[in-house]
Amino acid sequence: MTNKTIGKYGEQLAKNFLIKKGFKILELNYRYSRLAEIDIIAQKDDTIHFVEVKTRTQSIFGTPLEAINQTKLKSIYKCALYYMQNISKKYKKYQIDAIGIILNKNDEPKITYIENLAF
């Protein structure tokens, strides 16, 4: 599998994970510019969640979540603000979340979900 294929598969797994947790998916791969994209925008209760998804086939070089740095978080934040300014529905609460997925060859994928990342 290519990195792009692995990423798309991970985003599909993350989407299904969120749906099972009671989230409503609002957008997938929302782009603000060629440099800023949010993998999943979802809603649960009165909160909008901007979710970054990272998928790896192994964790030898670090976990998927370790790949989310301050620069990436700032990019997601700017994209999230742009999104909220350009939709008709207004949300009182929002947060940036992350889902890390490790695809094991013989086992179920390991999914780690972290809510409300701070930066």
Backbone bond lengths (Angstrom), bond angles and torsions (degrees), N, CA, C in turn:
res aa  C-N    CA-C-N  psi(-1)  N-CA   C-N-CA  omega(-1)  CA-C   N-CA-C  phi
1 M - - - 1.454 - - 1.530 109.56 -
2 T 1.316 115.16 143.63 1.463 120.14 175.75 1.527 109.46 -81.84
3 N 1.329 116.29 164.44 1.473 120.23 177.50 1.518 111.51 -59.21
4 K 1.344 116.60 -38.53 1.457 120.46 179.52 1.535 110.89 -64.73
5 T 1.312 116.86 -42.68 1.470 121.55 178.09 1.521 110.72 -63.64
6 I 1.323 116.12 -43.25 1.469 120.79 178.55 1.528 109.85 -61.23
7 G 1.325 116.80 -43.68 1.460 121.15 179.45 1.515 112.66 -62.26
8 K 1.329 116.71 -45.81 1.473 120.44 179.25 1.528 111.25 -63.66
9 Y 1.322 116.57 -40.46 1.459 120.63 177.91 1.534 110.17 -63.29
10 G 1.326 116.62 -43.27 1.460 120.80 177.90 1.521 112.01 -61.87
11 E 1.330 117.17 -40.04 1.468 120.31 178.27 1.520 110.93 -64.45
12 Q 1.330 117.19 -36.87 1.469 120.52 177.35 1.528 110.33 -65.97
13 L 1.339 116.53 -43.30 1.471 120.13 176.87 1.530 110.99 -61.40
14 A 1.332 116.50 -42.37 1.465 121.14 179.75 1.525 110.84 -64.30
15 K 1.313 116.87 -43.09 1.473 121.21 177.99 1.524 110.26 -58.55
16 N 1.325 117.34 -48.05 1.468 121.15 179.86 1.526 110.99 -63.72
17 F 1.332 117.19 -38.37 1.463 122.43 177.45 1.525 110.47 -59.74
18 L 1.338 116.05 -47.20 1.464 120.30 -179.36 1.530 111.92 -65.52
19 I 1.309 117.06 -41.18 1.472 120.70 178.31 1.524 110.05 -59.69
20 K 1.330 116.85 -43.77 1.470 120.81 178.65 1.531 111.64 -63.44
21 K 1.334 117.07 -26.95 1.465 121.86 178.86 1.530 112.13 -86.61
22 G 1.333 117.53 3.87 1.461 120.74 175.38 1.518 115.80 95.27
23 F 1.326 117.43 11.48 1.460 121.00 178.46 1.523 110.94 -83.19
24 K 1.308 115.61 150.29 1.459 122.46 170.94 1.531 106.69 -103.33
25 I 1.310 117.20 124.48 1.461 121.59 -179.09 1.526 108.37 -81.75
26 L 1.341 115.95 124.14 1.466 121.45 -179.49 1.523 112.08 -98.92
27 E 1.321 116.94 -40.52 1.473 121.87 -177.27 1.525 109.59 -149.24
28 L 1.327 114.40 150.01 1.457 121.21 171.14 1.524 107.87 -123.44
29 N 1.322 116.61 136.84 1.463 122.88 177.57 1.527 112.44 51.87
30 Y 1.321 115.94 53.27 1.466 121.92 179.73 1.522 109.11 -77.28
31 R 1.327 116.22 125.34 1.469 121.65 -177.44 1.524 111.40 -107.34
32 Y 1.324 114.69 134.41 1.462 122.94 173.62 1.526 108.66 -99.26
33 S 1.289 116.23 -39.38 1.464 122.88 176.22 1.523 106.03 -155.18
34 R 1.318 115.58 -177.55 1.462 116.49 179.38 1.530 111.51 -69.89
35 L 1.328 117.10 -12.24 1.453 121.48 -179.45 1.521 113.73 -102.92
36 A 1.317 117.57 -12.24 1.469 120.10 -175.13 1.521 110.87 -127.59
37 E 1.321 114.99 123.92 1.459 120.89 178.50 1.526 108.69 -144.56
38 I 1.320 114.75 144.40 1.461 121.03 173.36 1.516 106.71 -112.78
39 D 1.332 116.19 126.94 1.460 120.53 -175.67 1.522 112.09 -65.06
40 I 1.321 117.11 -49.48 1.471 121.34 -178.17 1.527 108.91 -138.31
41 I 1.324 115.34 132.34 1.461 121.04 169.78 1.521 105.58 -114.12
42 A 1.325 115.25 123.10 1.463 120.46 -175.12 1.520 109.79 -135.08
43 Q 1.333 114.37 162.54 1.462 120.76 178.94 1.515 109.11 -127.77
44 K 1.322 114.91 138.80 1.456 121.23 171.04 1.514 106.29 -141.98
45 D 1.320 115.00 124.94 1.458 121.89 -174.64 1.530 108.33 56.99
46 D 1.325 118.24 -127.19 1.473 120.12 -177.72 1.525 112.27 -103.68
47 T 1.334 116.39 20.77 1.466 120.96 -177.67 1.521 110.08 -116.81
48 I 1.321 115.23 137.70 1.455 121.08 174.34 1.533 107.30 -100.40
49 H 1.321 115.91 135.12 1.460 122.97 -176.14 1.523 109.32 -115.62
50 F 1.329 115.80 126.57 1.453 122.40 175.19 1.525 105.86 -103.84
51 V 1.337 116.13 112.10 1.465 120.89 -167.80 1.528 111.45 -111.88
52 E 1.311 115.24 123.77 1.459 122.57 173.00 1.525 107.58 -94.84
53 V 1.326 116.69 132.12 1.462 122.11 -178.69 1.529 108.73 -116.25
54 K 1.317 116.07 128.68 1.458 121.91 175.40 1.524 108.19 -125.35
55 T 1.323 115.79 130.66 1.455 121.44 -177.24 1.522 109.66 -125.75
56 R 1.310 116.09 136.64 1.454 122.58 176.95 1.530 109.09 -134.66
57 T 1.327 115.68 156.34 1.467 119.73 176.20 1.520 110.92 -91.57
58 Q 1.319 116.34 -14.19 1.466 121.31 177.22 1.528 108.66 -157.93
59 S 1.321 115.10 165.93 1.465 117.98 -178.37 1.523 112.39 -115.22
60 I 1.319 117.18 22.69 1.464 121.67 -179.49 1.536 110.66 -59.15
61 F 1.335 116.82 -39.31 1.458 121.02 -177.89 1.528 112.28 -99.03
62 G 1.309 117.13 20.46 1.459 121.76 179.48 1.519 111.08 115.15
63 T 1.312 115.05 161.46 1.457 119.89 179.95 1.527 109.59 -76.62
64 P 1.316 117.17 160.07 1.467 119.42 177.36 1.527 112.71 -57.70
65 L 1.322 117.43 -38.57 1.462 120.52 -177.13 1.528 112.43 -68.78
66 E 1.313 117.24 -23.74 1.466 120.24 177.14 1.528 111.88 -68.40
67 A 1.309 117.06 -14.65 1.467 121.49 179.78 1.530 112.38 -81.60
68 I 1.322 117.54 -6.12 1.465 120.94 179.69 1.527 108.02 -93.17
69 N 1.317 115.61 107.29 1.462 120.53 -176.72 1.532 110.96 -105.68
70 Q 1.326 116.13 -179.69 1.463 121.33 -177.99 1.529 112.12 -61.38
71 T 1.315 116.86 -38.58 1.463 120.55 179.53 1.523 110.39 -61.92
72 K 1.332 116.92 -43.41 1.464 121.23 178.96 1.525 110.30 -64.77
73 L 1.318 117.77 -42.21 1.461 120.78 179.40 1.522 111.88 -62.73
74 K 1.325 117.28 -40.91 1.468 120.55 177.84 1.523 110.59 -64.21
75 S 1.310 117.20 -38.80 1.462 121.72 177.82 1.529 110.94 -63.47
76 I 1.325 116.52 -44.03 1.473 121.00 178.22 1.525 109.72 -63.07
77 Y 1.330 116.40 -42.69 1.461 121.32 -179.36 1.531 110.78 -60.21
78 K 1.322 117.55 -47.14 1.470 121.08 178.92 1.528 110.85 -61.94
79 C 1.305 116.13 -42.21 1.460 120.59 178.92 1.531 110.50 -64.98
80 A 1.326 117.06 -39.79 1.466 121.98 178.68 1.521 111.10 -62.86
81 L 1.333 116.49 -43.72 1.465 119.63 178.18 1.529 111.17 -62.41
82 Y 1.316 116.63 -42.07 1.462 121.20 177.98 1.533 110.32 -60.96
83 Y 1.327 116.16 -44.44 1.466 120.98 179.26 1.527 110.51 -59.60
84 M 1.337 116.46 -48.33 1.464 120.02 -176.16 1.527 112.16 -65.99
85 Q 1.323 117.42 -30.07 1.459 121.15 178.11 1.528 112.15 -73.55
86 N 1.320 116.96 -20.06 1.456 120.90 -172.84 1.524 114.56 -113.00
87 I 1.319 116.95 17.66 1.466 120.12 174.27 1.521 108.51 -116.74
88 S 1.318 115.07 155.41 1.465 119.05 -177.01 1.530 112.26 -78.02
89 K 1.330 117.22 -37.65 1.460 120.36 179.76 1.517 109.33 -77.59
90 K 1.311 115.95 136.79 1.457 120.73 179.44 1.524 109.37 -106.39
91 Y 1.316 115.57 134.39 1.460 122.31 179.62 1.523 109.14 -108.25
92 K 1.319 116.07 140.68 1.461 120.30 178.79 1.524 111.31 -81.66
93 K 1.328 116.43 -30.72 1.454 120.04 -177.27 1.526 110.09 -127.43
94 Y 1.331 114.42 143.88 1.456 119.63 173.40 1.529 108.36 -145.90
95 Q 1.317 114.99 159.67 1.455 119.22 177.41 1.516 110.04 -156.83
96 I 1.324 114.27 159.17 1.456 121.21 176.14 1.521 107.45 -103.98
97 D 1.329 115.58 126.29 1.456 122.67 -179.62 1.527 109.12 -118.83
98 A 1.314 116.03 168.57 1.462 120.45 176.82 1.519 109.73 -140.71
99 I 1.320 114.53 144.23 1.460 121.41 173.94 1.517 107.37 -124.83
100 G 1.321 115.62 123.44 1.460 121.85 175.08 1.509 109.25 -107.38
101 I 1.320 116.23 133.64 1.463 120.70 -177.97 1.525 108.97 -127.99
102 I 1.323 115.74 129.66 1.458 121.44 172.36 1.525 106.89 -112.51
103 L 1.320 115.49 120.74 1.461 121.77 179.53 1.523 108.60 -89.85
104 N 1.304 116.28 111.21 1.462 121.19 177.76 1.521 108.57 -94.43
105 K 1.297 116.93 138.79 1.465 120.73 -174.74 1.525 112.49 -60.25
106 N 1.326 117.90 -41.03 1.462 120.47 -173.78 1.521 114.19 -108.50
107 D 1.327 117.57 -8.43 1.464 120.80 -175.65 1.519 110.28 -115.83
108 E 1.306 114.61 174.21 1.462 121.10 172.44 1.527 108.47 -65.69
109 P 1.320 117.42 149.30 1.467 118.93 175.83 1.527 110.73 -60.32
110 K 1.322 116.05 143.01 1.466 121.11 176.97 1.526 107.07 -94.36
111 I 1.338 116.24 118.42 1.461 122.07 -177.05 1.530 109.02 -112.05
112 T 1.328 115.20 126.43 1.457 121.81 176.56 1.527 107.82 -117.68
113 Y 1.332 116.35 126.72 1.458 121.84 -178.03 1.523 109.48 -117.08
114 I 1.332 116.05 122.85 1.459 120.83 178.24 1.528 107.83 -118.83
115 E 1.326 115.31 125.67 1.456 120.73 -179.22 1.513 111.36 -96.94
116 N 1.333 113.83 148.97 1.457 123.41 169.61 1.524 113.36 55.66
117 L 1.326 115.15 61.84 1.457 120.40 177.57 1.531 110.08 -66.09
118 A 1.292 115.77 138.84 1.461 120.84 177.13 1.521 108.65 -105.27
119 F 1.330 115.17 149.03 1.471 118.68 176.06 1.497 110.76 -145.32
